Amino acid sequence: MNSRRDLLLGLSGAVALAGCTELPQQQNEEPDTESEEPENQSLEDGDQRRNGSEEDESQQQADQNEVEEDQIEQIATEREAIEDALQTYVAFLDTENADILDVTSLSEEFEYLSIVNSMQTVSEDLDREARRESDEELSAEIRTVRQEARIIESIARAQNRGQQAAVTVRNYLNEMGDSTRLTELHNTLVPQIESFTETIDTVSSRLERLSSPRINEVALYEAKLTQFQNELENFRLYAAVHDDYRMGVTSLSQGLSDLENENYRSAEESGRTAVERFKRVLDELSGATDALQPLTDEMVSQVESDMETAKAVKTITTELSN
């Protein structure tokens, strides 16, 4: 019994061992050539994708250029009106390539009304177009050009207010010595300065909303605002020295009268007071900006002349009273 069972077990082991040695032969398979992609095919596909992307970018740029051309064409009339207004602004100047910075409050020939009227019309027209336009990009472009028109309108208004103040200061300079007339002119100048200030504030607030103008650079409008502010500073200074100058003129007049009447002590005191007042005025005027330089120079010259006269009265009366 045992020998038969041992024989069967031995045969079973041999069969199992034979089966294991045949398994590796069943795993021999053909390579999957379809899953391997040729290298040159990948390069061709990459080139096609790049070419397609470049073509898309070119088309997008072409479309953008077409949109911009349409935007410019639709508001061409308004843009031309703005350019004409800027030409009108400097038309009276005998200067090549002049711009709005070449016009100051001392420019007597400057005419602002036609510019203001033109820019108001342009602004109203563009406002209506922007509200009718359904395309958001075009509507935004229209509003940008409208903002520039409004800036130019406000600059022209401010220029006119500065011009009016400068005329009053010129008249003031012509009347230096007449304390009554000086007071009248000072009372005219103060509200003109207030009006100039208001228009400058309008320029400033509109400039804050103007990011990308289409006709000029933002820097030009910013420089114009600075020019206005420097002029305003001087106008305020001219008004501020009025009281001291008027008192100096009054004291000088009294000193000359006392000197003529041989009231030497009183004349000396009046001369001293006049000198002190004129010195205060000159100290204040030393802080003037470079703007409106001719007006400042003329005012300083007149005050210096008056102070020299007051010093002479003081010196003479001091000698005569001793």
HELIX and SHEET records of a PDB file:
HELIX    1   1 ASN A    2  GLN A   26  1                                  25    
HELIX    2   2 THR A   33  SER A   35  5                                   3    
HELIX    3   3 GLU A   39  GLN A   74  1                                  36    
HELIX    4   4 ALA A   76  VAL A   90  1                                  15    
HELIX    5   5 ILE A  100  ASP A  102  5                                   3    
HELIX    6   6 LEU A  113  ARG A  132  1                                  20    
HELIX    7   7 GLU A  136  ASN A  174  1                                  39    
HELIX    8   8 SER A  179  GLU A  208  1                                  30    
HELIX    9   9 VAL A  218  ALA A  240  1                                  23    
HELIX   10  10 HIS A  242  GLU A  260  1                                  19    
HELIX   11  11 TYR A  264  LEU A  285  1                                  22    
HELIX   12  12 GLN A  293  SER A  321  1                                  29    
END                                                                             
